[in-house]
Amino acid sequence: MRIAGKKGFTLMELVVVMAVVSIMTVMVVSFTIMCNGWSQWGTSRYNVTESERQADAFLRQFVAAYDNAQYYFDTDDANGVLLAVSIAEPSETHSFYLSDQGAVVFDVPTAEGNAPLDHVTSMRFEVKTNAQNRQLIRCTMAYNLPNTIVKRSESVGNYTVLVATRATGAAV
Protein backbone atom coordinates (compact mmCIF):
# COMPACT_ATOMS: atom_id res chain seq x y z
CA MET A 1 0.00 0.00 0.00
CA ARG A 2 1.36 3.37 -0.96
CA ILE A 3 1.07 6.57 0.96
CA ALA A 4 0.12 9.54 -1.16
CA GLY A 5 3.08 11.62 -2.24
CA LYS A 6 5.74 9.09 -1.21
CA LYS A 7 7.95 7.58 -3.90
CA GLY A 8 9.59 4.13 -3.54
CA PHE A 9 8.92 0.42 -3.58
CA THR A 10 6.49 -1.46 -1.44
CA LEU A 11 7.65 -4.29 0.77
CA MET A 12 5.86 -6.82 -1.45
CA GLU A 13 7.69 -5.59 -4.57
CA LEU A 14 11.04 -5.93 -2.78
CA VAL A 15 10.21 -9.47 -1.62
CA VAL A 16 9.26 -10.54 -5.16
CA VAL A 17 12.48 -9.10 -6.61
CA MET A 18 14.57 -10.83 -3.92
CA ALA A 19 12.82 -14.16 -4.61
CA VAL A 20 13.51 -13.89 -8.36
CA VAL A 21 17.16 -12.99 -7.75
CA SER A 22 17.49 -15.96 -5.33
CA ILE A 23 16.04 -18.42 -7.84
CA MET A 24 18.32 -17.14 -10.60
CA THR A 25 21.35 -17.38 -8.28
CA VAL A 26 20.56 -21.02 -7.47
CA MET A 27 20.22 -21.79 -11.20
CA VAL A 28 23.56 -20.15 -12.05
CA VAL A 29 25.41 -21.89 -9.20
CA SER A 30 23.91 -25.29 -10.13
CA PHE A 31 24.86 -24.83 -13.78
CA THR A 32 28.41 -23.81 -12.80
CA ILE A 33 28.83 -26.90 -10.63
CA MET A 34 27.52 -29.14 -13.42
CA CYS A 35 29.89 -27.54 -15.96
CA ASN A 36 32.80 -28.06 -13.58
CA GLY A 37 31.93 -31.78 -13.36
CA TRP A 38 31.77 -32.10 -17.15
CA SER A 39 35.09 -30.29 -17.40
CA GLN A 40 36.73 -32.69 -14.92
CA TRP A 41 35.34 -35.69 -16.79
CA GLY A 42 36.59 -34.29 -20.11
CA THR A 43 40.04 -33.72 -18.62
CA SER A 44 40.11 -37.27 -17.28
CA ARG A 45 39.04 -38.64 -20.68
CA TYR A 46 41.76 -36.59 -22.39
CA ASN A 47 44.35 -37.93 -19.91
CA VAL A 48 43.25 -41.50 -20.68
CA THR A 49 43.61 -40.83 -24.42
CA GLU A 50 47.09 -39.41 -23.89
CA SER A 51 48.02 -42.40 -21.72
CA GLU A 52 46.84 -44.73 -24.48
CA ARG A 53 48.97 -42.88 -27.03
CA GLN A 54 52.01 -42.95 -24.74
CA ALA A 55 51.63 -46.65 -24.00
CA ASP A 56 51.20 -47.35 -27.73
CA ALA A 57 54.38 -45.40 -28.55
CA PHE A 58 56.37 -47.07 -25.74
CA LEU A 59 55.20 -50.53 -26.78
CA ARG A 60 56.18 -49.87 -30.40
CA GLN A 61 59.57 -48.55 -29.24
CA PHE A 62 60.12 -51.66 -27.11
CA VAL A 63 59.12 -54.03 -29.93
CA ALA A 64 61.24 -52.15 -32.48
CA ALA A 65 64.29 -52.43 -30.20
CA TYR A 66 64.05 -56.24 -30.01
CA ASP A 67 62.42 -57.07 -33.34
CA ASN A 68 65.43 -58.87 -34.82
CA ALA A 69 66.82 -62.35 -35.30
CA GLN A 70 68.35 -62.47 -31.80
CA TYR A 71 65.09 -62.15 -29.81
CA TYR A 72 61.56 -63.46 -29.70
CA PHE A 73 58.58 -62.20 -27.73
CA ASP A 74 56.74 -64.07 -25.02
CA THR A 75 54.41 -63.23 -22.14
CA ASP A 76 54.36 -63.85 -18.44
CA ASP A 77 50.60 -64.14 -18.09
CA ALA A 78 50.61 -64.38 -14.31
CA ASN A 79 52.25 -60.95 -13.96
CA GLY A 80 51.01 -59.23 -17.13
CA VAL A 81 54.50 -58.80 -18.56
CA LEU A 82 55.66 -58.78 -22.18
CA LEU A 83 59.12 -60.34 -22.51
CA ALA A 84 61.79 -60.03 -25.19
CA VAL A 85 63.80 -63.23 -24.77
CA SER A 86 67.29 -63.70 -26.20
CA ILE A 87 67.59 -66.78 -28.41
CA ALA A 88 71.31 -67.22 -27.68
CA GLU A 89 70.93 -66.69 -23.91
CA PRO A 90 67.34 -67.49 -22.79
CA SER A 91 68.02 -66.16 -19.29
CA GLU A 92 68.53 -62.69 -20.83
CA THR A 93 65.09 -61.13 -20.92
CA HIS A 94 63.81 -57.61 -21.26
CA SER A 95 60.38 -56.69 -19.96
CA PHE A 96 57.51 -54.30 -20.61
CA TYR A 97 54.80 -54.01 -17.94
CA LEU A 98 52.52 -51.75 -15.89
CA SER A 99 53.89 -51.22 -12.38
CA ASP A 100 51.82 -51.12 -9.19
CA GLN A 101 52.15 -47.31 -9.24
CA GLY A 102 50.43 -47.15 -12.66
CA ALA A 103 53.55 -46.48 -14.73
CA VAL A 104 54.78 -48.31 -17.81
CA VAL A 105 58.20 -49.80 -17.14
CA PHE A 106 60.41 -51.07 -19.96
CA ASP A 107 64.04 -51.31 -20.97
CA VAL A 108 65.53 -50.87 -24.41
CA PRO A 109 69.23 -50.90 -25.39
CA THR A 110 69.45 -47.12 -25.39
CA ALA A 111 67.54 -46.36 -22.19
CA GLU A 112 65.07 -47.47 -19.58
CA GLY A 113 61.58 -46.07 -19.50
CA ASN A 114 59.24 -45.38 -16.64
CA ALA A 115 56.22 -43.28 -17.59
CA PRO A 116 53.06 -42.78 -15.52
CA LEU A 117 49.74 -43.50 -17.18
CA ASP A 118 46.59 -41.79 -15.86
CA HIS A 119 43.60 -44.01 -15.01
CA VAL A 120 45.09 -47.16 -16.64
CA THR A 121 44.39 -50.05 -14.27
CA SER A 122 45.88 -53.09 -16.01
CA MET A 123 47.65 -54.41 -19.11
CA ARG A 124 47.33 -57.85 -20.67
CA PHE A 125 49.54 -59.20 -23.42
CA GLU A 126 49.00 -61.92 -25.96
CA VAL A 127 51.61 -63.09 -28.48
CA LYS A 128 50.60 -65.12 -31.54
CA THR A 129 53.14 -66.69 -33.92
CA ASN A 130 52.27 -67.74 -37.47
CA ALA A 131 53.90 -70.35 -39.74
CA GLN A 132 56.47 -67.82 -41.00
CA ASN A 133 57.60 -67.08 -37.42
CA ARG A 134 56.08 -63.62 -37.50
CA GLN A 135 54.54 -62.54 -34.26
CA LEU A 136 51.54 -60.40 -33.50
CA ILE A 137 51.59 -58.74 -30.08
CA ARG A 138 48.27 -57.71 -28.64
CA CYS A 139 48.28 -55.37 -25.66
CA THR A 140 44.95 -54.64 -23.99
CA MET A 141 44.88 -51.81 -21.46
CA ALA A 142 41.95 -51.40 -19.08
CA TYR A 143 41.12 -47.92 -17.85
CA ASN A 144 38.74 -46.50 -15.30
CA LEU A 145 37.41 -42.93 -15.30
CA PRO A 146 36.08 -41.83 -11.91
CA ASN A 147 32.53 -40.56 -11.62
CA THR A 148 32.88 -36.78 -11.42
CA ILE A 149 29.36 -35.81 -12.46
CA VAL A 150 26.12 -36.49 -10.67
CA LYS A 151 24.00 -39.04 -12.57
CA ARG A 152 26.99 -40.16 -14.68
CA SER A 153 28.19 -43.69 -14.16
CA GLU A 154 31.81 -44.67 -13.83
CA SER A 155 33.44 -45.21 -17.25
CA VAL A 156 35.37 -48.43 -17.63
CA GLY A 157 36.82 -49.59 -20.93
CA ASN A 158 39.62 -51.23 -22.84
CA TYR A 159 42.09 -50.00 -25.42
CA THR A 160 43.90 -52.50 -27.63
CA VAL A 161 47.23 -52.05 -29.41
CA LEU A 162 48.36 -54.52 -32.06
CA VAL A 163 52.01 -54.66 -33.11
CA ALA A 164 53.27 -56.99 -35.84
CA THR A 165 56.90 -58.13 -35.86
CA ARG A 166 59.27 -59.33 -38.53
CA ALA A 167 60.29 -62.99 -38.51
CA THR A 168 61.89 -64.11 -35.25
CA GLY A 169 65.21 -65.92 -35.16
CA ALA A 170 63.80 -69.26 -34.01
CA ALA A 171 60.53 -71.09 -33.85
CA VAL A 172 58.69 -70.34 -30.66
N, C-alpha and C positions, 0 to 999 in steps of 0.2 A: 504494500500500500504506500502510495506516495503522498507526501505532504505538499500542499500547494506552494509553489515558488522554490522548492528545493530541487537541486539537480543532483543526480547520482544514480547508483544502482540499488535495487532492492536486495534484501538478503536472499531471496529465492533465486534471483538472477545470478548472484555470486555462487550459490551452491550448485546450480546447474552447470555453470562454466567450470567450476572445480571438478565436478564429476566427469565431465567430458575430457578434461585435461588428464585426469587420473586414468581413465580407460585408455586413452591414446598412449600414455606413458607405459602402461602394462603391455600393450601391444608391441611397442617399439622394443622394450627390454626383452620380451619373449622372442621376437624375431631376431634380435642380436644374438641371443644365446643359441638359437637354432642355427644361425649362420656360422657361429663359432664352431659348433659341433660338426657341421658339414666341412668346414675348412680343415679341422683336425683329421677327419676321416680322409679327405682328399690328400692331405700331406702324408698320412700313413700309407695310402695306396701308392702314391708317388715313390715313397721310400722302398716299398716292396718291389716296384718295377725296377728301380735302380739297383736293388740288391740282386734281382734276377739277372739283370744285364751284367753286373760285376761277376757273379758266379759263373755265368756263361762264358765271359771273357777269360776268367781264371782257369776254368776247366779246359777251354780250348788251348790256352797257353801250356797247361800241364800236359795235355795229350800231344801237342806239337813237339814238346821237348823230348818225349820218349817214344814218339812214333817212328821207330827205325828198326833195323834188323836185330838189334841187341836186346830189345825189350818186348814184352807182351803185357797186356792189361788183364787184371783179374780183380775180383772183389772179395772183401771180407764182410760177408752179409751180416754177421753178428754185430759188427761195430759200425756198419755203414761207411766203409772206407773203400775207395778206389785205389788199387795198387798197380804200379808199374814195376814189373819183376824182371830182373836181369836174366837172360837166357844162360849166359856163361857162369854167373854166380847167383843161383836162386835165392840165397840169403840176402842179397842186395835188393832192397825194395824201396820204392819211393811212394809216398801216400798223398792222397787228396781226401779231405773229410771236413765235416762241420764240427767244431769243438763244442764243449759244454757251454761256453760263453757266447755261442752264436756267431762265431767267426770261421771263415773258410781258412783252413791251414793246408799248405802244400809246399813241396820243395821241387825246384827245377835246378838244372846245373848252374844257372847264373845267379839265382837268389832263392830265398825262402819267402813265402807269402803268408800273411796273416791279416785278413781283412774282415771287419765286422759286417754282418748282414742283418738289416732291420727286419724283424718279424718272421724270419725264416726259422722254422721249428725243427725240421729234419731234412736229411738227404738220403736217398736210396739210389744205389747203382746197380745196373744190370749190364753185363758184357755178353754179347752174342758173337760167335765166330762162324764164318761161312766156309765153304769148301776151298776157297782160294786163300784162306787164312787172313781174311780181312775182318776186322772187328768193328762192331757198332756198340758204342757206349751210350747207355741211356741213364741220365741223371734226373731224378724226380725230386724236386724240392717242395716241401709243404710249408705253407705260410699261414699266419693267423693275424688278422687285423682286429684289434680290440674294438668293442662297441663304444663309440664316442658320442652317439646320437640317440636320443630317446626314440623308442619304437624302431630302431634299426638293429637287426640281429648281427651277431659276430660273423665276420667273413672269414671263411676257411677255404683254402684252395690248394691246387698243385700247379707247378710250372715244370715242364719237361724240356730238357736239352738233349739233343741227339748229336753225337760226334762220330763220324766215320773215320777209320784209320786206314793207312796203307797196309800192305801185307806184313804180318809179323815174321820174325826170324824162324820160328818153329811152330809146329802144330801144338795147339793148346788142348 
